[in-house]
Amino acid sequence: MNPFAAITDLPQRLTQPAVRDLAWALVSPPLLDQASTWQRYPLTESPWAHEPGLLADWLLRQDQKPAALLAWLSRSSIRRGLYYERLWQFALHAAPGVEILAANLPIRQSGHTLGELDLLLRDASGVHHLELAIKFYLGKPSANQVGPTQWIGPGSHDRLDLKLDHLISRQLPLSAHPQARPALDALTREAIKAGMWVGGYLFYPQFGHCQPPDGVHPEHHRGGWLHRRDWLAFQATDADRCWQPLPRHAWLSPARLPLEEGWSRQRLQTWLEALPENAGAQLLVDLQPDAEGYLQERSRLFLVADDWPNSNPPS
């Protein structure tokens, strides 16, 4: 599924945040297991997949000279989903053996947009319509329920089963829709295979238990979560951890900060006391110094409102 298991630690060794995010997107395991018939790794047919050292060398060069990546990313919104797509587009444009035919291709009917194809690419196995997604889900403890319905987005507006249903029933069939033919025929007359690649994290409750959903990749990225009322009890369980909030634009790859950017316990406490009661979910990371003079992320967790997820239940 992911041929880059040998270099999954590469993001932590890179110095440029955007390049770390790029590396993380390319080498991380997906959320879903390979048993999913729709799953397809975008670089499957690239020589990079057969010689991971080539990809590592390319990423190291981007880290030394990030101007091209930064210019590419500056052309669009920093919204997380689109940012993730742009990272993949940048890599696929550079990847040997892969040709991007279109990105964010709109499919229209009678002047109305039915949707967009995230990627249309050609490689050695043909033409592929790929949908990309980056998702964070928190598992809700339950004594009698397991499955994707228990995995909810930090803002309570999204749920794993709803996202998968939308991908499989709405987004992936779009390239086979009759109204897609004019746009697709202008690019290729070859048969098109649809697939998806979903990256992200699953966050498990610090207090309580939640089973991973069926079909999840066994090596998926994970973290924890807890309600704000439980923070003091949680903090008392491990006094050695040094937590601080992570800005939304930095939620993808593991954090790596200069030592001087680390927070003191007092600064964290002041921040917590000033946090409004109705504040949205906050992502905190535990940062520990490494041998190179940086703070490296050791773990992450979401701090959510005491009424989460009942305040805005997904539907």
Secondary structure, DSSP 8 states (H G I E B T S, - for coil): --TTGGGTTHHHH--SHHHHHHHHHHHS--SB-TT-TTB--TTTTSHHHH-HHHHHHHHHHHHH--HHHHHHHTTS---HHHHHHHHHHHHHHHSTT-EEEEEEEEEEETTEEEEEEEEEEEETTEEEEEEEEEEEEEE---SS--SGGGEE-TTSS-BHHHHHHHIIIIIGGGGGSGGGHHHHHTT--S-EEEEEEEEEEEEEESSS-----TTB-TT-EEEEEEEGGGHHHHHHT-TT--EEE--GGG-SS--EEEGGG---HHHHHHHHHHS-TT---EEEEEEEE-TTSEEEEEEEEEEE-TTTTTTS---
